[in-house]
Amino acid sequence: MGLDYSLCAILHRKDSRDLLKHLATILTPEYKERIAHLEWSPTVEESRETMIGTTEVDAFGIADLELVYSDTENNICFSLQIQLEREMESYLGDHRFECFDQPGPFGCMWTSIYAGAKYVLISMTAATSGMSRVLQDSKAIHDLWISFAQKAGAIVAYVDIEDDVAIQLYPFPYDLYLPNYYTLSFKEDDRASVDLFAEFIRNDNEL
């Protein structure tokens, strides 16, 4: 199986109205135009029971966004605007990226937004294993994601490397301990409650 590493950030839902405007600042012009004018709100929102017996808000998607190409309701292809370090080129095999000698688009980052009553989680997942390795090691990518986190007022921003410990980028570099997704998931679903997930991260990592 390939790698599916993601850039992730968590913010307070009360501060999420301008989430897409802030995200637009790090995207290529094509994708910036799609979302810069939108205020974020979910396409779906309901209350559901979790595996631990609590009732939590489950919200997701980007309301009013026109889906194109292979987009689905909460899996949108966006491309980062960035100039990568030349050493990252070796991770990408026979690539067609034009973002080494000058700023340009970095592939397809499959973007999802989930929310609870208190928190919002945005995740941008690399389309290939090579891109995943770039997310893990590129300082340029890390700096770009930190800039987004600062603009958006995120509580924490990190790289999810499909392990119990993520690479925390913001508010400071550190090992970020993640909870067991299944423990905090909704019944009949393997997706964690964003509110329970965020509270675990904040409490366990003293954020």
For each residue, the residues with C-beta under 8 A, 3 or more apart:
1:
2: 128 129 132
3: 126 129 132 133 162
4: 125 126 132 162
5: 125 126 132 133 135 136 159 160 161 162
6: 123 124 125 126 135 159 160
7: 109 123 124 135 141 145 157 158 159 160
8: 121 122 123 124 157 158 159 160 166
9: 121 122 145 148 149 152 154 156 157 158 170
10: 119 120 121 154 155 156 157 194 198 201
11: 15 16 19 119 120 122 152 153 154 155
12: 15 16 118 119 120 153 155
13: 16 115 116 117 118 119 120
14:
15: 11 12 152 153
16: 11 12 13 19 40 115 120
17: 39 40
18: 21 22 39 40 152
19: 11 16 22 23 40 113 120 122 152
20: 23 24 35 36 38 39 40 62
21: 18 24 25 35 36 38 39
22: 18 19 25 148 151 152
23: 19 20 26 27 35 78 111 122 148 152
24: 20 21 27 31 32 35 36
25: 21 22 32 147 148 151
26: 23 80 81 82 144 145 147 148
27: 23 24 31 32 35 78 79 80 81
28: 31 32 79 80 81 104 105
29: 32 33 81
30: 33 34 79
31: 24 27 28 34 35 78 79
32: 24 25 27 28 29 35 36 81
33: 29 30 36
34: 30 31 65 66
35: 20 21 23 24 27 31 32 38 62 65 78
36: 20 21 24 32 33
37:
38: 20 21 35 62 64 65
39: 17 18 20 21
40: 16 17 18 19 20 62 63 113 120
41: 63 64
42: 45 59 60 61 62 63 113 115
43: 60 61 62 63 73 74
44: 58 59 60 61 73
45: 42 57 58 59 115
46: 57 58 59
47: 55 56 57 58
48: 55 56 58 186 187 189
49: 53 54 55 186 187
50: 53 54 55 56 184 185 186 187 193 196
51: 182 183 184 185 186 187
52: 183 184 196
53: 49 50
54: 49 50 193 196
55: 47 48 49 50
56: 47 48 50 116 117 186 193 195 196
57: 45 46 47 115 116 117 195
58: 44 45 46 47 48 114 116 186 191 193
59: 42 44 45 46 114 115 116
60: 42 43 44 73 74 112 113 114 115
61: 42 43 44 73 74 113
62: 20 35 38 40 42 43 65 74 76 113
63: 40 41 42 43
64: 38 41
65: 34 35 38 62 76
66: 34
67: 71 72 73 76
68: 71
69: 77
70: 77
71: 67 68 75 76 77
72: 67 75 76
73: 43 44 60 61 67
74: 43 60 61 62 112 113 114
75: 71 72 110 111 112
76: 62 65 67 71 72 110 111 112
77: 69 70 71 108 109 110 111 127
78: 23 27 31 35 108 109 111 124
79: 27 28 30 31 105 106 107 108 109
80: 26 27 28 105 106 107 109 124 141 144
81: 26 27 28 29 32 103 104 105 106
82: 26 99 103 104 106 140 141 144
83: 99 100 101 102 103 104 140
84: 88 89 97 99 100 106 134 138 140 141
85: 88 138 139 140
86: 89 100
87: 90
88: 84 85 91 92 100 134 137 138 140
89: 84 86 92 95 97 100
90: 87
91: 88 130 131 133 134 137
92: 88 89 95 97 128 130 131 134
93: 130
94:
95: 89 92 130
96:
97: 84 89 92 100 104 105 106 107
98: 101 102 104 105
99: 82 83 84 102 103 104 105 106
100: 83 84 86 88 89 97
101: 83 98
102: 83 98 99
103: 81 82 83 99
104: 28 81 82 83 97 98 99
105: 28 79 80 81 97 98 99
106: 79 80 81 82 84 97 99 109 131 134 141
107: 79 80 97 126 127 128 131
108: 77 78 79 127
109: 7 77 78 79 80 106 124 125 126 127 131
110: 75 76 77 124 125 126 127
111: 23 75 76 77 78 122 123 124 125
112: 60 74 75 76 122 123 125
113: 19 40 42 60 61 62 74 120 121 122 123
114: 58 59 60 74 120 121 123 191 194
115: 13 16 42 45 57 59 60 119 120 121 194
116: 13 56 57 58 59 119 120 193 194 195 196 198
117: 13 56 57 195
118: 12 13 195 198
119: 10 11 12 13 115 116 155 194 195 197 198 199
120: 10 11 12 13 16 19 40 113 114 115 116 194
121: 8 9 10 113 114 115 194 197 198
122: 8 9 11 19 23 111 112 113
123: 6 7 8 111 112 113 114 160
124: 6 7 8 78 80 109 110 111
125: 4 5 6 109 110 111 112
126: 3 4 5 6 107 109 110 129 131 132 134 135
127: 77 107 108 109 110 131
128: 2 92 107 131 132
129: 2 3 126 132 133
130: 91 92 93 95 133 134
131: 91 92 106 107 109 126 127 128 134 135
132: 2 3 4 5 126 128 129 135 136 161
133: 3 5 91 129 130 136 137
134: 84 88 91 92 106 126 130 131 137 138 141
135: 5 6 7 126 131 132 138 141 159
136: 5 132 133 159 161 167
137: 88 91 133 134
138: 84 85 88 134 135 141 142
139: 85 142 143
140: 82 83 84 85 88 143 144
141: 7 80 82 84 106 134 135 138 144 145
142: 138 139 145 146 159 169
143: 139 140 146 147
144: 26 80 82 140 141 147 148
145: 7 9 26 141 142 148 149 157 159 169 170
146: 142 143 149 150 157 169 170
147: 25 26 143 144 150 151
148: 9 22 23 25 26 144 145 151 152 154 157
149: 9 145 146 152 154 156 157 169 170
150: 146 147 153 154 170
151: 22 25 147 148
152: 9 11 15 18 19 22 23 148 149
153: 11 12 15 150
154: 9 10 11 148 149 150 157 170
155: 10 11 12 119 198 202 207
156: 9 10 149 168 170 171 176 201 202 205 207
157: 7 8 9 10 145 146 148 149 154 168 169 170
158: 7 8 9 166 167 168 169 170 176
159: 5 6 7 8 135 136 142 145 166 167 169
160: 5 6 7 8 123 166 178
161: 5 132 136 166 167
162: 3 4 5
163: 166 178
164: 177 178
165: 175 176 177 178
166: 8 158 159 160 161 163 175 176 177 178
167: 136 158 159 161 173 175 176
168: 156 157 158 172 173 174 175 176 205
169: 142 145 146 149 157 158 159 173
170: 9 145 146 149 150 154 156 157 158
171: 156 207
172: 168
173: 167 168 169
174: 168 205
175: 165 166 167 168
176: 156 158 165 166 167 168 201 205
177: 164 165 166 201 204 205
178: 160 163 164 165 166 181 200 201
179: 183 184 192 196 197 200 201 204
180: 183 184
181: 178 184 185 190 191 192 197
182: 51 185 190 192
183: 51 52 179 180
184: 50 51 52 179 180 181 192 193 196 197 200
185: 50 51 181 182 189 190 191 192 193
186: 48 49 50 51 56 58 189 191 192 193
187: 48 49 50 51
188:
189: 48 185 186
190: 181 182 185
191: 58 114 181 185 186
192: 179 181 182 184 185 186 196 197
193: 50 54 56 58 116 184 185 186 196 197
194: 10 114 115 116 119 120 121 197 198
195: 56 57 116 117 118 119 198 199
196: 50 52 54 56 116 179 184 192 193 199 200
197: 119 121 179 181 184 192 193 194 200 201
198: 10 116 118 119 121 155 194 195 201 202
199: 119 195 196 202 203
200: 178 179 184 196 197 203 204
201: 10 156 176 177 178 179 197 198 204 205 207
202: 155 156 198 199 205 206 207
203: 199 200 206
204: 177 179 200 201
205: 156 168 174 176 177 201 202
206: 202 203
207: 155 156 171 201 202
